[in-house]
C-alpha cells in the first residue's frame, strides 16, 4: 500500500492519464450504447469525449490551457446538441485544479467559478428536463450547480492551505538564517573579546617577566638577592598569566570558566592597586590615587577599568623609556567611574603605538576603545604637552 502511495505521489500525470482513459472509455461506451443517438450524433459526440479526457490527463501540466479546452468542449456540446456524458466530470476536475493552483491569478479562478455555475443553466436551457414545470427545472439547475461550487471551494481551500504552508516554510527559513547570522555575530564578538583578554594578559605579564629577567641577568653576579627576588617575581607573574590563559581557554572549550585550583576570577577595580604594586616591582615608578567613595560597580565596568589601566601601564613600560614615571587616578562619581593614567615618557613612541607603528598593529588602543564603547563610555588618548602620554576614560554605570 505504501509503495502504491509513493508511486502515485511521484507520478501524478500518470494517475491523471489513468482516470482520463477510464472516464473516456466509459463515456464512449455510454455514447455508443445510447438509443437516443444515431450514427452521426455519436460521431459528433466523440470530439467532446476526447477533449474532456485530455483535460483530465493534462490538467496539472497545462492548467490554464486545459481549462479553456474544457470551456470550448462545453460550448461545443451545447452548439452541437451533445448531451452530458461521463467524461464531462472533467469540468469539475479542471475547475478544482484552477482554484487550487497558486501559479494562476485569482481572477482566473473566479472566472472559472462563474463559468462553472453558468454551465448548468445553459445546459438546462438547451436540454430542458421538464418543459411544463419551470419550478422543477429551477430546482434541478440549482442542484446541478452545487458540484461546481463545491469543486471550486475545495480547490480554493487547498490553495489557501498551500499558501499558508509556504509562508510558514519561508518564515522558518528566514528565522533559521537570522539565527545563523546572530550566532556568527555572537561568535565573532566572543572571539574579539577573548582576543582582547589574551592581548591584555600576554602583553602585561610577559612585559613584566622580560623586564624582571633583564634585571636579574644584570645583577646576577653583583646582587644575588635582587636577582632571586626578580626570579620570584617572574615565577609569580608567569603563574598568574598561565592561570588567566587557562580561564580563557576554558571559555573557548566549553563556554564556561574552568573550575580549578588555578582559577583566577575576572579582574576588578580592587585589583588595580595590586596591578600597580606589580608594575612598581617591575621597576616603573607609579603614583596611585583614589578619589570618592569606592563601591561595587557592574562587572563590565570593573573589567574595562582594570584592562585600561593595565594596557596603559604596559605601554608606558614598553615605550616610555627607562626614566619614565606614571600616575593612576580613579575617581568615583555618582553616575560613573573616571580614569586618568599619565606618564612623562617619550610621547612620540606612544603616538606610534596608537597608530600601529610601534606595536605592529596597535591592537592595544583599539582594544581600549572597543571596551569603553561596549559599556557606553568615552575614551581620550594622546600625547601630553611637553612629553609623555595621557589616557582618560569615563565609564558610566548604565550604558547609553
Secondary structure, DSSP 8 states (H G I E B T S, - for coil): -HHHHHHHHH-HHHHHHHHHHHHHHHHHHHHHT-TT--HHHHHHHHHHHHHHHHHHHHTTTSHHHHHHHHHHHHHHHHHHT----GGGHHHHHHHHHHHH-SSS-HHHHHHHHHHHHHHHHHHHHHS-S-TT-HHHHHHHHHHHHHHHHHHHHHHHHHHHHHHHHHHHHHHHHHHHHHHHHHHHHHHHHHHHHHHHHHHHHHHHHHHHHHHHHHHHHHHTTT-HHHHHHHHHHHHHHHHHHHHHHHHHHHHHHHSS---STT------GGGHHHHHHHHHHTT-EEEEEEES------HHHHHHHHHHHHHHHHHHHHHS-TT-EEEEEEEE-SSEEEEEEEE-S-HHHHHHHHHTSSSSS-HHHHHHHHHHHHTT-EEEEEE-TTS-EEEEEEEESS--
